[in-house]
Amino acid sequence: MRIAILGTAHPLRGGLAAFNERLAYQLQEQGHEVVIYSFSLQYPSFLFPGKTQFTDEPAPKGLNIKTVVNSVNPLNWISVGRQMNKQNFDLIVVKYWLPFMGAAFGSILRLAKANKHTRVLCVVDNIIPHEKRPGDTQLTNYFVGAIDAFVTMSKDVLKDVKTFTSKPAFFTPHPVYDSYKEAVTKQDACSKLQLDSNTKYILFFGFIREYKGLDLLLEAMADERICKAGIHLLAAGEYYNKTVEANNNAIIEKHGLQQVVHLKTDFIPNSEVRYYFSAADLVVQPYKHATQSGITQIAFHFEKPMVVTNVGGLAEVVPDGKVGFIAEPNPTAIADAILKFYTPGSLPDMQTHIKNEKKKYTWDTFTEVMMKAVFG
C-alpha cells in the first residue's frame, strides 16, 4: 500500500519522532511505500517548555520525510491537505497526544480523505491530556470526526476513546523500542557517564513533568533504608516546567541528597540512551498518573527490570514479581519496591521472564492490529 504518516519526525526530537520513524521502517520492511509528513513548525516557541525542539543527530537513513506542516497556520493546513489528497494514499496514520494538534490534524485529514479512497487510522497516546486546558474537548471532537479507526496502547485510553466515538477502536501494547543500539557493560556505561561502576544505580529516564512523579522518587531516596543500602538515583531527562524543577531541587536540598542523586537534565540524544540504561540496575517509573509509557519499552529493549506505579496502563505490561514490581504512587511504597528488588532471590528467573515478555511487544503484532482496525 501507499501509506503516509502524519506527525513528528526528524529533525524534531523525542519519543513521538522515534515512534513514527520506527513505524515507518516497519511498514517499509513489510513492502509498503511510506512517506512521513512532519512539521515545519510543531509548536510556537512560547508554547514549547523545553530547551529546543530539534536534534543535532543525523537524519534516519532510508526514510522519506517531508517537513511541511505548520500547526498554527490554517492556510498551511489547506495546502498540506490538498497535497495529501492528490497523492491518493491508501492509508494515513496519525498519532494523537495533545488537543492543541486537533485543529491542524482534523483539517488536514478531512481534506486528505475527501478523495473517497484514503482511510485514516489514529494511534492514540492520550485522548484526554495529562495537563488539561480550555477547549480540549472541542478540539478532540473535531479531530475524532476525521478518523476512521483507532488503536490505543493502554486499556484506559481505549475506554477514554470510547467516550468520544463509537468508531472501531482496538488495544495493543506499545511495541519495544528496538531502534537504540545494544547495551554495553555497566563498567563501560559508568565510564562514559563518569560514574562509579561499583555503585547501585536506579534510573529515572525521560522528560521530567509533574505527573511523572520524580518528586515521589526523590522522597523515596530520602528513606533511611535506601540510604543505608547505598542506592543512587540517576535522573536523566529535560525539565518541562521550571516550577517542577525548583520543587525537586528543594527536595534534594531538604534531605541532603546531592551525593546520591545524579542529575542529567538535558535532552538525551538517541546515541547516548544505551549508556544510561546500561549503567542502571533498575528502571523506576514513579508516575502519579499515566496512560502508557515508551520508557517501559526502552527498558524491555535493554532487558532491564522495572519498578512502576499502579497507575494507567503501566502495570499491564510489567508482571509483578516477574520482570519487576508494582508500587502504589507514594514514596514509601516506591522505596519498598526498590529495596525488594535488591533483596537476593526476589525476582527468580528475572532475565528469562524479561526475554519472554519482550517477545509479546513486536512491531509485527502492532502493525497487524493497525491494519485490522482500519481495514477489518
C-alpha positions as CSV (number, residue, x, y, z in Angstrom):
1,M,0.0,0.0,0.0
2,R,0.9,3.7,-0.2
3,I,1.0,4.9,3.4
4,A,1.5,8.4,4.9
5,I,2.4,9.0,8.5
6,L,1.2,12.5,9.7
7,G,3.2,13.7,12.7
8,T,6.6,14.3,14.3
9,A,9.9,13.2,12.7
10,H,13.5,14.3,12.2
11,P,14.8,16.9,12.7
12,L,12.3,17.1,15.6
13,R,13.3,15.0,18.5
14,G,11.7,12.9,21.3
15,G,9.5,9.9,21.7
16,L,6.9,10.9,19.1
17,A,9.6,11.2,16.4
18,A,11.2,7.9,17.5
19,F,7.8,6.1,17.3
20,N,6.9,7.5,13.8
21,E,10.3,6.7,12.4
22,R,10.4,3.2,13.8
23,L,6.8,2.6,12.5
24,A,7.8,3.8,9.0
25,Y,10.8,1.4,8.9
26,Q,8.4,-1.5,9.9
27,L,5.9,-0.6,7.3
28,Q,8.6,-0.4,4.6
29,E,10.0,-3.8,5.7
30,Q,6.5,-5.2,5.0
31,G,6.7,-3.8,1.5
32,H,4.6,-0.7,1.8
33,E,5.6,2.7,0.3
34,V,5.8,5.2,3.2
35,V,6.2,9.0,3.5
36,I,6.1,11.0,6.7
37,Y,4.5,14.4,6.7
38,S,6.2,16.1,9.6
39,F,6.3,19.7,11.0
40,S,8.0,22.8,9.6
41,L,6.5,24.3,12.9
42,Q,5.4,21.9,15.6
43,Y,4.9,24.3,18.5
44,P,5.4,28.1,18.6
45,S,8.5,28.7,20.8
46,F,6.5,30.3,23.5
47,L,4.4,27.1,23.9
48,F,7.3,24.8,24.0
49,P,8.6,24.2,27.5
50,G,11.9,22.5,26.6
51,K,15.3,24.0,25.5
52,T,14.9,23.1,21.8
53,Q,12.6,21.1,19.6
54,F,15.4,19.9,17.3
55,T,18.0,17.2,17.4
56,D,21.6,17.5,16.2
57,E,21.7,13.9,15.2
58,P,21.8,12.9,11.5
59,A,18.5,12.1,9.7
60,P,17.4,8.5,9.8
61,K,18.5,6.7,6.6
62,G,16.1,5.4,4.1
63,L,13.0,7.4,5.2
64,N,11.1,9.9,3.1
65,I,10.3,12.8,5.5
66,K,8.6,16.0,4.3
67,T,8.8,18.9,6.8
68,V,5.7,20.8,5.7
69,V,3.1,21.0,8.4
70,N,2.6,24.3,10.3
71,S,0.5,23.6,13.4
72,V,-0.9,27.1,13.7
73,N,-1.4,28.2,10.1
74,P,-4.8,27.3,8.6
75,L,-3.7,28.2,5.1
76,N,-0.9,25.6,5.5
77,W,-3.5,23.0,6.6
78,I,-5.4,23.5,3.4
79,S,-2.2,23.3,1.3
80,V,-1.0,20.1,3.0
81,G,-4.4,18.5,3.0
82,R,-4.7,19.1,-0.7
83,Q,-1.2,17.7,-1.4
84,M,-2.1,14.5,0.5
85,N,-5.4,14.3,-1.2
86,K,-3.7,14.3,-4.7
87,Q,-1.4,11.5,-3.5
88,N,-4.4,9.2,-3.1
89,F,-2.8,7.3,-0.2
90,D,-4.4,4.0,0.8
91,L,-3.8,4.8,4.5
92,I,-2.8,7.8,6.6
93,V,-1.6,7.0,10.2
94,V,-1.6,9.9,12.7
95,K,-0.6,9.9,16.3
96,Y,-2.7,12.0,18.7
97,W,-1.2,13.1,22.0
98,L,-2.4,16.7,22.6
99,P,-5.6,18.5,21.8
100,F,-3.6,21.5,20.5
101,M,-3.0,19.4,17.4
102,G,-6.7,18.7,16.9
103,A,-7.4,21.7,14.6
104,A,-4.4,21.2,12.3
105,F,-4.7,17.4,12.1
106,G,-8.5,17.4,11.8
107,S,-8.4,20.0,9.0
108,I,-5.6,18.3,7.0
109,L,-7.2,14.8,7.3
110,R,-10.6,15.9,6.2
111,L,-9.1,17.4,3.0
112,A,-6.8,14.4,2.5
113,K,-9.6,11.8,2.6
114,A,-12.0,13.8,0.5
115,N,-10.8,11.7,-2.4
116,K,-13.1,8.9,-1.0
117,H,-10.2,6.5,-1.2
118,T,-7.9,7.3,1.7
119,R,-8.5,5.7,5.1
120,V,-7.3,7.3,8.3
121,L,-6.0,5.4,11.4
122,C,-5.2,7.2,14.7
123,V,-2.6,5.7,17.1
124,V,-3.7,7.4,20.4
125,D,-1.2,8.2,23.1
126,N,-3.8,10.3,25.1
127,I,-7.2,11.4,24.0
128,I,-7.6,13.2,27.4
129,P,-4.4,15.1,28.1
130,H,-2.3,14.8,31.2
131,E,-2.5,18.6,31.7
132,K,-6.0,19.9,30.8
133,R,-6.7,23.2,29.1
134,P,-9.8,25.1,28.0
135,G,-11.0,23.9,24.6
136,D,-9.6,20.3,24.9
137,T,-12.9,18.6,24.4
138,Q,-13.9,20.7,21.4
139,L,-10.6,20.2,19.6
140,T,-10.6,16.5,20.3
141,N,-14.1,16.1,19.0
142,Y,-13.2,18.0,15.8
143,F,-10.1,15.7,15.3
144,V,-12.0,12.5,16.0
145,G,-14.5,13.4,13.3
146,A,-11.7,12.9,10.7
147,I,-10.7,9.4,11.8
148,D,-11.9,6.0,10.6
149,A,-10.4,3.8,13.3
150,F,-8.3,4.0,16.4
151,V,-5.5,1.9,18.1
152,T,-4.6,2.6,21.7
153,M,-1.6,1.4,23.7
154,S,-3.4,1.1,27.1
155,K,-6.8,-0.2,28.1
156,D,-7.5,3.0,30.0
157,V,-7.0,5.1,26.8
158,L,-9.3,2.7,24.9
159,K,-12.0,3.4,27.5
160,D,-11.4,7.2,27.0
161,V,-11.6,6.9,23.2
162,K,-15.0,5.1,23.5
163,T,-16.4,8.2,25.4
164,F,-15.7,10.2,22.3
165,T,-16.7,7.9,19.5
166,S,-18.3,4.5,18.5
167,K,-15.9,4.1,15.6
168,P,-13.7,0.9,15.6
169,A,-11.1,1.1,18.4
170,F,-8.6,-1.6,19.4
171,F,-6.0,-2.0,22.1
172,T,-2.5,-3.4,21.5
173,P,0.5,-2.7,23.8
174,H,3.3,-0.2,22.8
175,P,5.9,-2.2,20.9
176,V,9.5,-2.4,22.1
177,Y,11.8,0.5,21.1
178,D,14.5,-1.6,19.4
179,S,16.0,1.2,17.4
180,Y,18.6,2.0,20.0
181,K,22.0,0.4,19.9
182,E,22.7,-2.6,22.0
183,A,23.6,-2.4,25.7
184,V,27.2,-2.1,26.9
185,T,28.7,-3.3,30.2
186,K,27.9,-1.4,33.3
187,Q,31.6,-0.6,33.6
188,D,31.7,0.9,30.1
189,A,28.5,2.8,30.7
190,C,29.6,4.2,34.0
191,S,33.0,5.2,32.5
192,K,31.2,7.1,29.7
193,L,28.9,8.8,32.3
194,Q,31.7,9.4,34.8
195,L,30.1,7.3,37.5
196,D,31.5,4.8,39.9
197,S,30.6,1.3,38.5
198,N,30.6,-0.3,41.9
199,T,27.6,1.7,43.0
200,K,23.9,0.6,42.8
201,Y,22.1,2.8,40.4
202,I,18.4,3.1,39.7
203,L,17.3,5.1,36.6
204,F,14.5,7.7,36.1
205,F,14.5,8.5,32.3
206,G,12.6,10.8,30.0
207,F,11.1,14.3,30.0
208,I,10.6,15.5,33.6
209,R,7.0,16.6,34.0
210,E,4.9,16.9,37.2
211,Y,2.7,13.8,36.5
212,K,5.8,11.6,36.1
213,G,6.4,11.8,39.9
214,L,10.2,12.3,40.1
215,D,9.4,14.2,43.4
216,L,7.9,10.9,44.8
217,L,11.1,9.1,43.8
218,L,13.3,11.8,45.4
219,E,11.3,11.4,48.6
220,A,11.8,7.7,48.4
221,M,15.5,8.3,48.1
222,A,15.4,10.0,51.4
223,D,14.1,6.8,53.1
224,E,16.6,5.7,55.7
225,R,16.6,2.2,54.3
226,I,17.5,3.4,50.8
227,C,20.3,5.5,52.2
228,K,21.7,2.5,54.2
229,A,21.6,0.3,51.1
230,G,23.9,2.7,49.2
231,I,21.5,3.1,46.3
232,H,22.0,6.1,44.0
233,L,19.5,7.7,41.6
234,L,20.4,8.6,38.0
235,A,17.8,11.0,36.7
236,A,18.2,11.7,33.0
237,G,15.9,13.9,31.1
238,E,15.0,17.5,30.3
239,Y,12.7,19.5,32.6
240,Y,9.5,20.8,31.0
241,N,8.5,23.0,33.9
242,K,10.6,25.4,36.0
243,T,8.3,25.0,39.0
244,V,8.7,21.3,38.9
245,E,12.5,21.7,38.7
246,A,12.5,24.1,41.7
247,N,10.4,21.8,43.7
248,N,12.6,18.8,43.0
249,N,15.7,20.7,43.8
250,A,14.2,21.8,47.1
251,I,13.6,18.1,48.0
252,I,17.2,17.3,47.2
253,E,18.4,20.2,49.3
254,K,16.0,19.4,52.2
255,H,17.1,15.8,52.5
256,G,20.8,16.4,51.6
257,L,20.6,14.1,48.6
258,Q,23.2,15.8,46.5
259,Q,25.7,13.0,46.7
260,V,23.3,10.2,45.8
261,V,21.2,11.9,43.1
262,H,22.9,12.4,39.8
263,L,21.0,14.8,37.5
264,K,21.4,15.0,33.8
265,T,18.7,17.5,32.9
266,D,19.5,17.9,29.3
267,F,17.8,16.1,26.4
268,I,19.4,12.7,26.0
269,P,20.3,12.0,22.3
270,N,19.4,8.6,20.9
271,S,23.1,7.7,20.6
272,E,23.6,8.0,24.4
273,V,20.4,6.3,25.6
274,R,22.1,3.0,25.9
275,Y,24.7,4.3,28.4
276,Y,22.0,5.4,30.9
277,F,20.1,2.1,30.8
278,S,23.3,0.0,30.8
279,A,24.6,1.8,33.9
280,A,21.4,1.1,35.8
281,D,20.3,-2.0,37.7
282,L,16.7,-1.0,37.8
283,V,14.4,1.4,35.9
284,V,11.9,3.3,38.1
285,Q,8.7,5.0,36.7
286,P,7.1,6.7,39.7
287,Y,4.2,8.2,37.8
288,K,1.3,9.8,39.6
289,H,-1.0,9.1,36.6
290,A,-0.3,7.7,33.2
291,T,-1.6,6.0,30.1
292,Q,1.3,4.0,28.7
293,S,5.0,4.8,28.5
294,G,7.6,4.3,25.9
295,I,10.2,4.2,28.7
296,T,8.9,0.8,29.6
297,Q,9.6,-0.4,26.1
298,I,13.1,1.0,26.1
299,A,13.7,-0.9,29.4
300,F,12.5,-4.1,27.7
301,H,14.8,-3.5,24.8
302,F,17.8,-3.3,27.2
303,E,16.3,-6.1,29.3
304,K,16.2,-4.1,32.5
305,P,13.8,-4.9,35.4
306,M,11.4,-2.2,36.4
307,V,9.5,-0.6,39.3
308,V,6.4,1.1,38.0
309,T,3.5,2.6,39.9
310,N,0.0,1.2,39.7
311,V,-1.5,3.9,37.5
312,G,-2.9,3.9,34.0
313,G,-1.5,1.1,31.8
314,L,1.9,0.7,33.4
315,A,1.1,-2.4,35.4
316,E,-0.4,-4.0,32.3
317,V,3.0,-4.7,30.8
318,V,5.1,-5.2,34.0
319,P,4.1,-8.5,35.6
320,D,4.6,-8.1,39.4
321,G,7.3,-10.3,40.8
322,K,8.5,-11.4,37.3
323,V,10.1,-8.5,35.5
324,G,9.9,-6.1,38.3
325,F,7.5,-4.7,40.9
326,I,4.3,-2.7,41.0
327,A,4.1,0.0,43.7
328,E,1.4,2.4,44.8
329,P,2.3,6.1,43.9
330,N,3.8,7.2,47.2
331,P,7.4,7.4,48.5
332,T,7.2,4.6,51.0
333,A,5.7,2.1,48.6
334,I,8.2,3.1,45.9
335,A,11.1,2.6,48.4
336,D,9.7,-0.8,49.4
337,A,9.7,-1.9,45.8
338,I,13.2,-0.7,45.2
339,L,14.5,-2.5,48.3
340,K,12.6,-5.6,47.3
341,F,14.5,-5.6,44.0
342,Y,17.8,-5.5,45.8
343,T,16.8,-8.4,48.1
344,P,18.5,-11.6,46.8
345,G,16.1,-14.0,45.1
346,S,13.2,-11.5,44.9
347,L,12.9,-11.9,41.2
348,P,13.5,-15.6,40.3
349,D,14.3,-16.3,36.6
350,M,14.1,-12.5,36.0
351,Q,16.1,-12.5,32.8
352,T,14.0,-15.4,31.4
353,H,10.8,-13.6,32.2
354,I,12.0,-10.3,30.7
355,K,13.0,-12.0,27.5
356,N,9.6,-13.8,27.3
357,E,7.7,-10.6,28.0
358,K,9.7,-8.7,25.4
359,K,8.6,-11.1,22.7
360,K,5.0,-10.0,23.1
361,Y,5.7,-6.5,22.1
362,T,6.8,-6.8,18.4
363,W,6.2,-4.2,15.7
364,D,4.7,-7.0,13.5
365,T,2.0,-7.5,16.1
366,F,1.4,-3.8,16.4
367,T,1.0,-3.2,12.6
368,E,-1.2,-6.3,12.3
369,V,-3.7,-4.8,14.8
370,M,-3.4,-1.4,13.0
371,M,-4.5,-3.0,9.7
372,K,-7.3,-5.0,11.3
373,A,-8.6,-1.8,13.0
374,V,-8.8,0.2,9.8
375,F,-9.5,-2.4,7.1
376,G,-11.2,-5.1,9.1
